[in-house]
Amino acid sequence: MQLLLNSPWDVCFEPINEIVYIAMAGQHQIWEHNITDGTTRAFSGDGYERNLNGGWGIVLKEVLFDSLE
């Protein structure tokens, strides 16, 4: 089976387990490719672009705009 890479942005090799991590910008995921057995799968991300890192955008907006009043 062949997989198409959708805008690969960067790679990182983990030598102990022989895994290549691929940052897929087009799919908003990190894939892992196991060199030993040849399998490739999504490691992280569900394919949706969004910010789930806490509400920093909201907090920053309140700090900036409240300071102008």
mmCIF file as Biopython writes it, N, C-alpha, C and O atoms, coordinates in Angstrom:
data_model
#
loop_
_atom_site.group_PDB
_atom_site.id
_atom_site.type_symbol
_atom_site.label_atom_id
_atom_site.label_alt_id
_atom_site.label_comp_id
_atom_site.label_asym_id
_atom_site.label_entity_id
_atom_site.label_seq_id
_atom_site.pdbx_PDB_ins_code
_atom_site.Cartn_x
_atom_site.Cartn_y
_atom_site.Cartn_z
_atom_site.occupancy
_atom_site.B_iso_or_equiv
_atom_site.auth_seq_id
_atom_site.auth_asym_id
_atom_site.pdbx_PDB_model_num
ATOM 1   N N  . MET A ? 1  ? 0.835   -1.172 0.000  1.0 0.0 1  A 1 
ATOM 2   C CA . MET A ? 1  ? 0.000   0.000  0.000  1.0 0.0 1  A 1 
ATOM 3   C C  . MET A ? 1  ? 0.887   1.245  0.000  1.0 0.0 1  A 1 
ATOM 4   O O  . MET A ? 1  ? 1.918   1.274  0.671  1.0 0.0 1  A 1 
ATOM 5   N N  . GLN A ? 2  ? 0.493   2.261  -0.742 1.0 0.0 2  A 1 
ATOM 6   C CA . GLN A ? 2  ? 1.231   3.505  -0.783 1.0 0.0 2  A 1 
ATOM 7   C C  . GLN A ? 2  ? 0.437   4.603  -0.097 1.0 0.0 2  A 1 
ATOM 8   O O  . GLN A ? 2  ? -0.785  4.671  -0.225 1.0 0.0 2  A 1 
ATOM 9   N N  . LEU A ? 3  ? 1.136   5.458  0.628  1.0 0.0 3  A 1 
ATOM 10  C CA . LEU A ? 3  ? 0.519   6.607  1.271  1.0 0.0 3  A 1 
ATOM 11  C C  . LEU A ? 3  ? 1.077   7.872  0.651  1.0 0.0 3  A 1 
ATOM 12  O O  . LEU A ? 3  ? 2.283   7.976  0.424  1.0 0.0 3  A 1 
ATOM 13  N N  . LEU A ? 4  ? 0.216   8.827  0.378  1.0 0.0 4  A 1 
ATOM 14  C CA . LEU A ? 4  ? 0.660   10.116 -0.121 1.0 0.0 4  A 1 
ATOM 15  C C  . LEU A ? 4  ? 0.945   11.036 1.048  1.0 0.0 4  A 1 
ATOM 16  O O  . LEU A ? 4  ? 0.156   11.122 1.989  1.0 0.0 4  A 1 
ATOM 17  N N  . LEU A ? 5  ? 2.068   11.721 0.986  1.0 0.0 5  A 1 
ATOM 18  C CA . LEU A ? 5  ? 2.409   12.685 2.022  1.0 0.0 5  A 1 
ATOM 19  C C  . LEU A ? 5  ? 1.764   14.016 1.664  1.0 0.0 5  A 1 
ATOM 20  O O  . LEU A ? 5  ? 1.925   14.499 0.543  1.0 0.0 5  A 1 
ATOM 21  N N  . ASN A ? 6  ? 1.041   14.611 2.595  1.0 0.0 6  A 1 
ATOM 22  C CA . ASN A ? 6  ? 0.332   15.865 2.371  1.0 0.0 6  A 1 
ATOM 23  C C  . ASN A ? 6  ? 1.098   16.997 3.044  1.0 0.0 6  A 1 
ATOM 24  O O  . ASN A ? 6  ? 0.933   17.239 4.240  1.0 0.0 6  A 1 
ATOM 25  N N  . SER A ? 7  ? 1.921   17.677 2.291  1.0 0.0 7  A 1 
ATOM 26  C CA . SER A ? 7  ? 2.729   18.797 2.778  1.0 0.0 7  A 1 
ATOM 27  C C  . SER A ? 7  ? 3.591   18.418 3.979  1.0 0.0 7  A 1 
ATOM 28  O O  . SER A ? 7  ? 3.444   19.004 5.052  1.0 0.0 7  A 1 
ATOM 29  N N  . PRO A ? 8  ? 4.495   17.440 3.813  1.0 0.0 8  A 1 
ATOM 30  C CA . PRO A ? 8  ? 5.394   17.125 4.938  1.0 0.0 8  A 1 
ATOM 31  C C  . PRO A ? 8  ? 6.271   18.332 5.249  1.0 0.0 8  A 1 
ATOM 32  O O  . PRO A ? 8  ? 6.877   18.915 4.350  1.0 0.0 8  A 1 
ATOM 33  N N  . TRP A ? 9  ? 6.334   18.699 6.502  1.0 0.0 9  A 1 
ATOM 34  C CA . TRP A ? 9  ? 7.024   19.913 6.904  1.0 0.0 9  A 1 
ATOM 35  C C  . TRP A ? 9  ? 8.413   19.617 7.466  1.0 0.0 9  A 1 
ATOM 36  O O  . TRP A ? 9  ? 9.371   20.339 7.190  1.0 0.0 9  A 1 
ATOM 37  N N  . ASP A ? 10 ? 8.510   18.555 8.251  1.0 0.0 10 A 1 
ATOM 38  C CA . ASP A ? 10 ? 9.794   18.232 8.881  1.0 0.0 10 A 1 
ATOM 39  C C  . ASP A ? 10 ? 9.772   16.781 9.323  1.0 0.0 10 A 1 
ATOM 40  O O  . ASP A ? 10 ? 8.706   16.172 9.419  1.0 0.0 10 A 1 
ATOM 41  N N  . VAL A ? 11 ? 10.939  16.228 9.592  1.0 0.0 11 A 1 
ATOM 42  C CA . VAL A ? 11 ? 11.048  14.855 10.077 1.0 0.0 11 A 1 
ATOM 43  C C  . VAL A ? 11 ? 12.016  14.801 11.254 1.0 0.0 11 A 1 
ATOM 44  O O  . VAL A ? 11 ? 12.879  15.664 11.413 1.0 0.0 11 A 1 
ATOM 45  N N  . CYS A ? 12 ? 11.851  13.775 12.065 1.0 0.0 12 A 1 
ATOM 46  C CA . CYS A ? 12 ? 12.726  13.546 13.207 1.0 0.0 12 A 1 
ATOM 47  C C  . CYS A ? 12 ? 12.923  12.038 13.335 1.0 0.0 12 A 1 
ATOM 48  O O  . CYS A ? 12 ? 11.949  11.286 13.336 1.0 0.0 12 A 1 
ATOM 49  N N  . PHE A ? 13 ? 14.168  11.593 13.441 1.0 0.0 13 A 1 
ATOM 50  C CA . PHE A ? 13 ? 14.462  10.173 13.553 1.0 0.0 13 A 1 
ATOM 51  C C  . PHE A ? 13 ? 14.749  9.810  14.992 1.0 0.0 13 A 1 
ATOM 52  O O  . PHE A ? 13 ? 15.579  10.443 15.645 1.0 0.0 13 A 1 
ATOM 53  N N  . GLU A ? 14 ? 14.060  8.786  15.492 1.0 0.0 14 A 1 
ATOM 54  C CA . GLU A ? 14 ? 14.269  8.273  16.844 1.0 0.0 14 A 1 
ATOM 55  C C  . GLU A ? 14 ? 15.009  6.947  16.694 1.0 0.0 14 A 1 
ATOM 56  O O  . GLU A ? 14 ? 14.394  5.934  16.362 1.0 0.0 14 A 1 
ATOM 57  N N  . PRO A ? 15 ? 16.335  6.941  16.935 1.0 0.0 15 A 1 
ATOM 58  C CA . PRO A ? 15 ? 17.163  5.785  16.579 1.0 0.0 15 A 1 
ATOM 59  C C  . PRO A ? 15 ? 16.971  4.528  17.427 1.0 0.0 15 A 1 
ATOM 60  O O  . PRO A ? 15 ? 17.211  3.427  16.933 1.0 0.0 15 A 1 
ATOM 61  N N  . ILE A ? 16 ? 16.550  4.654  18.674 1.0 0.0 16 A 1 
ATOM 62  C CA . ILE A ? 16 ? 16.432  3.466  19.528 1.0 0.0 16 A 1 
ATOM 63  C C  . ILE A ? 16 ? 15.366  2.518  18.991 1.0 0.0 16 A 1 
ATOM 64  O O  . ILE A ? 16 ? 15.601  1.315  18.883 1.0 0.0 16 A 1 
ATOM 65  N N  . ASN A ? 17 ? 14.194  3.057  18.654 1.0 0.0 17 A 1 
ATOM 66  C CA . ASN A ? 17 ? 13.101  2.234  18.128 1.0 0.0 17 A 1 
ATOM 67  C C  . ASN A ? 17 ? 13.002  2.285  16.602 1.0 0.0 17 A 1 
ATOM 68  O O  . ASN A ? 17 ? 12.118  1.665  16.011 1.0 0.0 17 A 1 
ATOM 69  N N  . GLU A ? 18 ? 13.909  3.023  15.974 1.0 0.0 18 A 1 
ATOM 70  C CA . GLU A ? 18 ? 13.959  3.182  14.518 1.0 0.0 18 A 1 
ATOM 71  C C  . GLU A ? 18 ? 12.622  3.676  13.956 1.0 0.0 18 A 1 
ATOM 72  O O  . GLU A ? 18 ? 12.018  3.051  13.084 1.0 0.0 18 A 1 
ATOM 73  N N  . ILE A ? 19 ? 12.183  4.820  14.491 1.0 0.0 19 A 1 
ATOM 74  C CA . ILE A ? 19 ? 10.933  5.440  14.060 1.0 0.0 19 A 1 
ATOM 75  C C  . ILE A ? 19 ? 11.235  6.826  13.517 1.0 0.0 19 A 1 
ATOM 76  O O  . ILE A ? 19 ? 11.989  7.594  14.114 1.0 0.0 19 A 1 
ATOM 77  N N  . VAL A ? 20 ? 10.634  7.134  12.375 1.0 0.0 20 A 1 
ATOM 78  C CA . VAL A ? 20 ? 10.720  8.462  11.782 1.0 0.0 20 A 1 
ATOM 79  C C  . VAL A ? 20 ? 9.392   9.158  12.048 1.0 0.0 20 A 1 
ATOM 80  O O  . VAL A ? 20 ? 8.337   8.647  11.672 1.0 0.0 20 A 1 
ATOM 81  N N  . TYR A ? 21 ? 9.435   10.315 12.690 1.0 0.0 21 A 1 
ATOM 82  C CA . TYR A ? 21 ? 8.242   11.126 12.913 1.0 0.0 21 A 1 
ATOM 83  C C  . TYR A ? 21 ? 8.177   12.179 11.818 1.0 0.0 21 A 1 
ATOM 84  O O  . TYR A ? 21 ? 9.172   12.842 11.526 1.0 0.0 21 A 1 
ATOM 85  N N  . ILE A ? 22 ? 7.001   12.332 11.212 1.0 0.0 22 A 1 
ATOM 86  C CA . ILE A ? 22 ? 6.822   13.234 10.080 1.0 0.0 22 A 1 
ATOM 87  C C  . ILE A ? 22 ? 5.751   14.255 10.437 1.0 0.0 22 A 1 
ATOM 88  O O  . ILE A ? 22 ? 4.612   13.888 10.726 1.0 0.0 22 A 1 
ATOM 89  N N  . ALA A ? 23 ? 6.113   15.537 10.419 1.0 0.0 23 A 1 
ATOM 90  C CA . ALA A ? 23 ? 5.134   16.603 10.652 1.0 0.0 23 A 1 
ATOM 91  C C  . ALA A ? 23 ? 4.404   16.859 9.340  1.0 0.0 23 A 1 
ATOM 92  O O  . ALA A ? 23 ? 5.002   17.308 8.363  1.0 0.0 23 A 1 
ATOM 93  N N  . MET A ? 24 ? 3.110   16.570 9.327  1.0 0.0 24 A 1 
ATOM 94  C CA . MET A ? 24 ? 2.286   16.719 8.131  1.0 0.0 24 A 1 
ATOM 95  C C  . MET A ? 24 ? 1.487   18.016 8.237  1.0 0.0 24 A 1 
ATOM 96  O O  . MET A ? 24 ? 0.434   18.052 8.874  1.0 0.0 24 A 1 
ATOM 97  N N  . ALA A ? 25 ? 1.989   19.076 7.613  1.0 0.0 25 A 1 
ATOM 98  C CA . ALA A ? 25 ? 1.336   20.383 7.703  1.0 0.0 25 A 1 
ATOM 99  C C  . ALA A ? 25 ? -0.034  20.373 7.054  1.0 0.0 25 A 1 
ATOM 100 O O  . ALA A ? 25 ? -0.956  21.014 7.559  1.0 0.0 25 A 1 
ATOM 101 N N  . GLY A ? 26 ? -0.190  19.668 5.959  1.0 0.0 26 A 1 
ATOM 102 C CA . GLY A ? 26 ? -1.465  19.661 5.254  1.0 0.0 26 A 1 
ATOM 103 C C  . GLY A ? 26 ? -2.579  18.971 6.008  1.0 0.0 26 A 1 
ATOM 104 O O  . GLY A ? 26 ? -3.748  19.314 5.834  1.0 0.0 26 A 1 
ATOM 105 N N  . GLN A ? 27 ? -2.239  18.007 6.842  1.0 0.0 27 A 1 
ATOM 106 C CA . GLN A ? 27 ? -3.248  17.260 7.596  1.0 0.0 27 A 1 
ATOM 107 C C  . GLN A ? 27 ? -3.269  17.611 9.070  1.0 0.0 27 A 1 
ATOM 108 O O  . GLN A ? 27 ? -4.074  17.068 9.826  1.0 0.0 27 A 1 
ATOM 109 N N  . HIS A ? 28 ? -2.404  18.501 9.482  1.0 0.0 28 A 1 
ATOM 110 C CA . HIS A ? 28 ? -2.325  18.913 10.891 1.0 0.0 28 A 1 
ATOM 111 C C  . HIS A ? 28 ? -2.150  17.692 11.795 1.0 0.0 28 A 1 
ATOM 112 O O  . HIS A ? 28 ? -2.836  17.548 12.807 1.0 0.0 28 A 1 
ATOM 113 N N  . GLN A ? 29 ? -1.223  16.821 11.410 1.0 0.0 29 A 1 
ATOM 114 C CA . GLN A ? 29 ? -0.947  15.608 12.174 1.0 0.0 29 A 1 
ATOM 115 C C  . GLN A ? 29 ? 0.554   15.365 12.230 1.0 0.0 29 A 1 
ATOM 116 O O  . GLN A ? 29 ? 1.329   15.950 11.473 1.0 0.0 29 A 1 
ATOM 117 N N  . ILE A ? 30 ? 0.936   14.496 13.139 1.0 0.0 30 A 1 
ATOM 118 C CA . ILE A ? 30 ? 2.285   13.940 13.160 1.0 0.0 30 A 1 
ATOM 119 C C  . ILE A ? 30 ? 2.134   12.456 12.887 1.0 0.0 30 A 1 
ATOM 120 O O  . ILE A ? 30 ? 1.400   11.758 13.587 1.0 0.0 30 A 1 
ATOM 121 N N  . TRP A ? 31 ? 2.825   11.981 11.874 1.0 0.0 31 A 1 
ATOM 122 C CA . TRP A ? 31 ? 2.813   10.562 11.537 1.0 0.0 31 A 1 
ATOM 123 C C  . TRP A ? 31 ? 4.077   9.927  12.062 1.0 0.0 31 A 1 
ATOM 124 O O  . TRP A ? 31 ? 5.088   10.597 12.274 1.0 0.0 31 A 1 
ATOM 125 N N  . GLU A ? 32 ? 4.007   8.601  12.273 1.0 0.0 32 A 1 
ATOM 126 C CA . GLU A ? 32 ? 5.213   7.856  12.614 1.0 0.0 32 A 1 
ATOM 127 C C  . GLU A ? 32 ? 5.385   6.722  11.614 1.0 0.0 32 A 1 
ATOM 128 O O  . GLU A ? 32 ? 4.434   6.024  11.263 1.0 0.0 32 A 1 
ATOM 129 N N  . HIS A ? 33 ? 6.617   6.563  11.171 1.0 0.0 33 A 1 
ATOM 130 C CA . HIS A ? 33 ? 6.945   5.477  10.253 1.0 0.0 33 A 1 
ATOM 131 C C  . HIS A ? 33 ? 7.973   4.583  10.936 1.0 0.0 33 A 1 
ATOM 132 O O  . HIS A ? 33 ? 9.072   5.028  11.270 1.0 0.0 33 A 1 
ATOM 133 N N  . ASN A ? 34 ? 7.610   3.327  11.138 1.0 0.0 34 A 1 
ATOM 134 C CA . ASN A ? 34 ? 8.490   2.353  11.765 1.0 0.0 34 A 1 
ATOM 135 C C  . ASN A ? 34 ? 9.358   1.738  10.679 1.0 0.0 34 A 1 
ATOM 136 O O  . ASN A ? 34 ? 8.859   1.025  9.808  1.0 0.0 34 A 1 
ATOM 137 N N  . ILE A ? 35 ? 10.642  2.009  10.728 1.0 0.0 35 A 1 
ATOM 138 C CA . ILE A ? 35 ? 11.569  1.508  9.713  1.0 0.0 35 A 1 
ATOM 139 C C  . ILE A ? 35 ? 11.708  -0.008 9.795  1.0 0.0 35 A 1 
ATOM 140 O O  . ILE A ? 35 ? 11.918  -0.662 8.773  1.0 0.0 35 A 1 
ATOM 141 N N  . THR A ? 36 ? 11.596  -0.571 10.981 1.0 0.0 36 A 1 
ATOM 142 C CA . THR A ? 36 ? 11.781  -2.007 11.168 1.0 0.0 36 A 1 
ATOM 143 C C  . THR A ? 36 ? 10.716  -2.826 10.448 1.0 0.0 36 A 1 
ATOM 144 O O  . THR A ? 36 ? 11.042  -3.762 9.717  1.0 0.0 36 A 1 
ATOM 145 N N  . ASP A ? 37 ? 9.438   -2.478 10.650 1.0 0.0 37 A 1 
ATOM 146 C CA . ASP A ? 37 ? 8.375   -3.285 10.033 1.0 0.0 37 A 1 
ATOM 147 C C  . ASP A ? 37 ? 7.670   -2.585 8.861  1.0 0.0 37 A 1 
ATOM 148 O O  . ASP A ? 37 ? 6.797   -3.176 8.226  1.0 0.0 37 A 1 
ATOM 149 N N  . GLY A ? 38 ? 8.045   -1.330 8.573  1.0 0.0 38 A 1 
ATOM 150 C CA . GLY A ? 38 ? 7.497   -0.630 7.415  1.0 0.0 38 A 1 
ATOM 151 C C  . GLY A ? 38 ? 6.119   -0.023 7.597  1.0 0.0 38 A 1 
ATOM 152 O O  . GLY A ? 38 ? 5.529   0.458  6.630  1.0 0.0 38 A 1 
ATOM 153 N N  . THR A ? 39 ? 5.588   -0.034 8.827  1.0 0.0 39 A 1 
ATOM 154 C CA . THR A ? 39 ? 4.253   0.518  9.037  1.0 0.0 39 A 1 
ATOM 155 C C  . THR A ? 39 ? 4.304   2.031  9.224  1.0 0.0 39 A 1 
ATOM 156 O O  . THR A ? 39 ? 5.261   2.573  9.776  1.0 0.0 39 A 1 
ATOM 157 N N  . THR A ? 40 ? 3.266   2.692  8.757  1.0 0.0 40 A 1 
ATOM 158 C CA . THR A ? 40 ? 3.112   4.132  8.917  1.0 0.0 40 A 1 
ATOM 159 C C  . THR A ? 40 ? 1.716   4.392  9.453  1.0 0.0 40 A 1 
ATOM 160 O O  . THR A ? 40 ? 0.743   3.810  8.973  1.0 0.0 40 A 1 
ATOM 161 N N  . ARG A ? 41 ? 1.612   5.272  10.457 1.0 0.0 41 A 1 
ATOM 162 C CA . ARG A ? 41 ? 0.307   5.574  11.043 1.0 0.0 41 A 1 
ATOM 163 C C  . ARG A ? 41 ? 0.319   6.989  11.605 1.0 0.0 41 A 1 
ATOM 164 O O  . ARG A ? 41 ? 1.376   7.581  11.822 1.0 0.0 41 A 1 
ATOM 165 N N  . ALA A ? 42 ? -0.880  7.514  11.833 1.0 0.0 42 A 1 
ATOM 166 C CA . ALA A ? 42 ? -0.999  8.809  12.497 1.0 0.0 42 A 1 
ATOM 167 C C  . ALA A ? 42 ? -0.601  8.635  13.954 1.0 0.0 42 A 1 
ATOM 168 O O  . ALA A ? 42 ? -1.128  7.760  14.642 1.0 0.0 42 A 1 
ATOM 169 N N  . PHE A ? 43 ? 0.315   9.452  14.424 1.0 0.0 43 A 1 
ATOM 170 C CA . PHE A ? 43 ? 0.793   9.390  15.803 1.0 0.0 43 A 1 
ATOM 171 C C  . PHE A ? 43 ? 0.048   10.390 16.679 1.0 0.0 43 A 1 
ATOM 172 O O  . PHE A ? 43 ? -0.280  10.095 17.828 1.0 0.0 43 A 1 
ATOM 173 N N  . SER A ? 44 ? -0.220  11.586 16.126 1.0 0.0 44 A 1 
ATOM 174 C CA . SER A ? 44 ? -0.857  12.640 16.902 1.0 0.0 44 A 1 
ATOM 175 C C  . SER A ? 44 ? -1.675  13.524 15.976 1.0 0.0 44 A 1 
ATOM 176 O O  . SER A ? 44 ? -1.293  13.757 14.829 1.0 0.0 44 A 1 
ATOM 177 N N  . GLY A ? 45 ? -2.800  14.015 16.475 1.0 0.0 45 A 1 
ATOM 178 C CA . GLY A ? 45 ? -3.642  14.923 15.710 1.0 0.0 45 A 1 
ATOM 179 C C  . GLY A ? 45 ? -4.783  14.197 15.025 1.0 0.0 45 A 1 
ATOM 180 O O  . GLY A ? 45 ? -4.668  13.027 14.659 1.0 0.0 45 A 1 
ATOM 181 N N  . ASP A ? 46 ? -5.891  14.912 14.858 1.0 0.0 46 A 1 
ATOM 182 C CA . ASP A ? 46 ? -7.058  14.302 14.225 1.0 0.0 46 A 1 
ATOM 183 C C  . ASP A ? 46 ? -7.362  14.897 12.856 1.0 0.0 46 A 1 
ATOM 184 O O  . ASP A ? 46 ? -8.377  14.561 12.246 1.0 0.0 46 A 1 
ATOM 185 N N  . GLY A ? 47 ? -6.496  15.775 12.371 1.0 0.0 47 A 1 
ATOM 186 C CA . GLY A ? 47 ? -6.678  16.335 11.042 1.0 0.0 47 A 1 
ATOM 187 C C  . GLY A ? 47 ? -7.387  17.672 11.016 1.0 0.0 47 A 1 
ATOM 188 O O  . GLY A ? 47 ? -7.543  18.260 9.946  1.0 0.0 47 A 1 
ATOM 189 N N  . TYR A ? 48 ? -7.821  18.170 12.164 1.0 0.0 48 A 1 
ATOM 190 C CA . TYR A ? 48 ? -8.511  19.456 12.218 1.0 0.0 48 A 1 
ATOM 191 C C  . TYR A ? 48 ? -7.565  20.533 12.734 1.0 0.0 48 A 1 
ATOM 192 O O  . TYR A ? 48 ? -6.817  20.317 13.688 1.0 0.0 48 A 1 
ATOM 193 N N  . GLU A ? 49 ? -7.608  21.693 12.089 1.0 0.0 49 A 1 
ATOM 194 C CA . GLU A ? 49 ? -6.781  22.814 12.530 1.0 0.0 49 A 1 
ATOM 195 C C  . GLU A ? 49 ? -7.529  23.595 13.595 1.0 0.0 49 A 1 
ATOM 196 O O  . GLU A ? 49 ? -8.619  24.107 13.341 1.0 0.0 49 A 1 
ATOM 197 N N  . ARG A ? 50 ? -6.956  23.689 14.776 1.0 0.0 50 A 1 
ATOM 198 C CA . ARG A ? 50 ? -7.536  24.475 15.861 1.0 0.0 50 A 1 
ATOM 199 C C  . ARG A ? 50 ? -6.508  24.591 16.985 1.0 0.0 50 A 1 
ATOM 200 O O  . ARG A ? 50 ? -5.511  23.870 17.000 1.0 0.0 50 A 1 
ATOM 201 N N  . ASN A ? 51 ? -6.752  25.481 17.901 1.0 0.0 51 A 1 
ATOM 202 C CA . ASN A ? 51 ? -5.861  25.698 19.030 1.0 0.0 51 A 1 
ATOM 203 C C  . ASN A ? 51 ? -6.502  25.111 20.278 1.0 0.0 51 A 1 
ATOM 204 O O  . ASN A ? 51 ? -7.519  25.618 20.753 1.0 0.0 51 A 1 
ATOM 205 N N  . LEU A ? 52 ? -5.920  24.053 20.807 1.0 0.0 52 A 1 
ATOM 206 C CA . LEU A ? 52 ? -6.432  23.420 22.026 1.0 0.0 52 A 1 
ATOM 207 C C  . LEU A ? 52 ? -5.445  23.554 23.177 1.0 0.0 52 A 1 
ATOM 208 O O  . LEU A ? 52 ? -5.441  22.733 24.094 1.0 0.0 52 A 1 
ATOM 209 N N  . ASN A ? 53 ? -4.616  24.580 23.132 1.0 0.0 53 A 1 
ATOM 210 C CA . ASN A ? 53 ? -3.557  24.745 24.129 1.0 0.0 53 A 1 
ATOM 211 C C  . ASN A ? 53 ? -3.994  25.581 25.333 1.0 0.0 53 A 1 
ATOM 212 O O  . ASN A ? 53 ? -3.145  26.123 26.039 1.0 0.0 53 A 1 
ATOM 213 N N  . GLY A ? 54 ? -5.263  25.690 25.572 1.0 0.0 54 A 1 
ATOM 214 C CA . GLY A ? 54 ? -5.725  26.543 26.666 1.0 0.0 54 A 1 
ATOM 215 C C  . GLY A ? 54 ? -6.389  27.774 26.078 1.0 0.0 54 A 1 
ATOM 216 O O  . GLY A ? 54 ? -6.494  27.805 24.852 1.0 0.0 54 A 1 
ATOM 217 N N  . GLY A ? 55 ? -6.814  28.710 26.733 1.0 0.0 55 A 1 
ATOM 218 C CA . GLY A ? 55 ? -7.490  29.870 26.176 1.0 0.0 55 A 1 
ATOM 219 C C  . GLY A ? 55 ? -6.600  31.078 26.024 1.0 0.0 55 A 1 
ATOM 220 O O  . GLY A ? 55 ? -7.054  32.193 26.282 1.0 0.0 55 A 1 
ATOM 221 N N  . TRP A ? 56 ? -5.360  30.914 25.621 1.0 0.0 56 A 1 
ATOM 222 C CA . TRP A ? 56 ? -4.413  32.028 25.594 1.0 0.0 56 A 1 
ATOM 223 C C  . TRP A ? 56 ? -4.869  33.161 24.700 1.0 0.0 56 A 1 
ATOM 224 O O  . TRP A ? 56 ? -4.617  34.325 25.012 1.0 0.0 56 A 1 
ATOM 225 N N  . GLY A ? 57 ? -5.534  32.854 23.593 1.0 0.0 57 A 1 
ATOM 226 C CA . GLY A ? 57 ? -6.018  33.917 22.722 1.0 0.0 57 A 1 
ATOM 227 C C  . GLY A ? 57 ? -7.027  34.799 23.426 1.0 0.0 57 A 1 
ATOM 228 O O  . GLY A ? 57 ? -7.000  36.020 23.275 1.0 0.0 57 A 1 
ATOM 229 N N  . ILE A ? 58 ? -7.908  34.196 24.187 1.0 0.0 58 A 1 
ATOM 230 C CA . ILE A ? 58 ? -8.924  34.941 24.926 1.0 0.0 58 A 1 
ATOM 231 C C  . ILE A ? 58 ? -8.276  35.748 26.050 1.0 0.0 58 A 1 
ATOM 232 O O  . ILE A ? 58 ? -8.601  36.920 26.240 1.0 0.0 58 A 1 
ATOM 233 N N  . VAL A ? 59 ? -7.371  35.132 26.788 1.0 0.0 59 A 1 
ATOM 234 C CA . VAL A ? 59 ? -6.702  35.825 27.891 1.0 0.0 59 A 1 
ATOM 235 C C  . VAL A ? 59 ? -5.906  37.003 27.360 1.0 0.0 59 A 1 
ATOM 236 O O  . VAL A ? 59 ? -5.974  38.094 27.926 1.0 0.0 59 A 1 
ATOM 237 N N  . LEU A ? 60 ? -5.157  36.807 26.290 1.0 0.0 60 A 1 
ATOM 238 C CA . LEU A ? 60 ? -4.348  37.874 25.723 1.0 0.0 60 A 1 
ATOM 239 C C  . LEU A ? 60 ? -5.238  39.019 25.238 1.0 0.0 60 A 1 
ATOM 240 O O  . LEU A ? 60 ? -4.916  40.189 25.445 1.0 0.0 60 A 1 
ATOM 241 N N  . LYS A ? 61 ? -6.353  38.682 24.595 1.0 0.0 61 A 1 
ATOM 242 C CA . LYS A ? 61 ? -7.289  39.704 24.117 1.0 0.0 61 A 1 
ATOM 243 C C  . LYS A ? 61 ? -7.806  40.535 25.288 1.0 0.0 61 A 1 
ATOM 244 O O  . LYS A ? 61 ? -7.865  41.761 25.192 1.0 0.0 61 A 1 
ATOM 245 N N  . GLU A ? 62 ? -8.178  39.894 26.382 1.0 0.0 62 A 1 
ATOM 246 C CA . GLU A ? 62 ? -8.698  40.617 27.545 1.0 0.0 62 A 1 
ATOM 247 C C  . GLU A ? 62 ? -7.630  41.511 28.148 1.0 0.0 62 A 1 
ATOM 248 O O  . GLU A ? 62 ? -7.927  42.641 28.536 1.0 0.0 62 A 1 
ATOM 249 N N  . VAL A ? 63 ? -6.406  41.039 28.237 1.0 0.0 63 A 1 
ATOM 250 C CA . VAL A ? 63 ? -5.319  41.833 28.803 1.0 0.0 63 A 1 
ATOM 251 C C  . VAL A ? 63 ? -5.048  43.047 27.936 1.0 0.0 63 A 1 
ATOM 252 O O  . VAL A ? 63 ? -4.897  44.155 28.451 1.0 0.0 63 A 1 
ATOM 253 N N  . LEU A ? 64 ? -4.986  42.854 26.627 1.0 0.0 64 A 1 
ATOM 254 C CA . LEU A ? 64 ? -4.692  43.960 25.721 1.0 0.0 64 A 1 
ATOM 255 C C  . LEU A ? 64 ? -5.789  45.004 25.706 1.0 0.0 64 A 1 
ATOM 256 O O  . LEU A ? 64 ? -5.519  46.198 25.829 1.0 0.0 64 A 1 
ATOM 257 N N  . PHE A ? 65 ? -7.030  44.557 25.556 1.0 0.0 65 A 1 
ATOM 258 C CA . PHE A ? 65 ? -8.125  45.515 25.427 1.0 0.0 65 A 1 
ATOM 259 C C  . PHE A ? 65 ? -8.531  46.127 26.752 1.0 0.0 65 A 1 
ATOM 260 O O  . PHE A ? 65 ? -8.959  47.281 26.779 1.0 0.0 65 A 1 
ATOM 261 N N  . ASP A ? 66 ? -8.413  45.397 27.857 1.0 0.0 66 A 1 
ATOM 262 C CA . ASP A ? 66 ? -8.738  45.967 29.166 1.0 0.0 66 A 1 
ATOM 263 C C  . ASP A ? 66 ? -7.724  47.051 29.546 1.0 0.0 66 A 1 
ATOM 264 O O  . ASP A ? 66 ? -8.068  48.011 30.236 1.0 0.0 66 A 1 
ATOM 265 N N  . SER A ? 67 ? -6.484  46.896 29.097 1.0 0.0 67 A 1 
ATOM 266 C CA . SER A ? 67 ? -5.460  47.887 29.440 1.0 0.0 67 A 1 
ATOM 267 C C  . SER A ? 67 ? -5.677  49.194 28.677 1.0 0.0 67 A 1 
ATOM 268 O O  . SER A ? 67 ? -5.144  50.230 29.076 1.0 0.0 67 A 1 
ATOM 269 N N  . LEU A ? 68 ? -6.445  49.166 27.594 1.0 0.0 68 A 1 
ATOM 270 C CA . LEU A ? 68 ? -6.707  50.385 26.823 1.0 0.0 68 A 1 
ATOM 271 C C  . LEU A ? 68 ? -7.839  51.215 27.412 1.0 0.0 68 A 1 
ATOM 272 O O  . LEU A ? 68 ? -7.998  52.380 27.048 1.0 0.0 68 A 1 
ATOM 273 N N  . GLU A ? 69 ? -8.613  50.648 28.298 1.0 0.0 69 A 1 
ATOM 274 C CA . GLU A ? 69 ? -9.750  51.377 28.875 1.0 0.0 69 A 1 
ATOM 275 C C  . GLU A ? 69 ? -9.332  52.312 29.973 1.0 0.0 69 A 1 
ATOM 276 O O  . GLU A ? 69 ? -10.174 52.995 30.557 1.0 0.0 69 A 1 
#
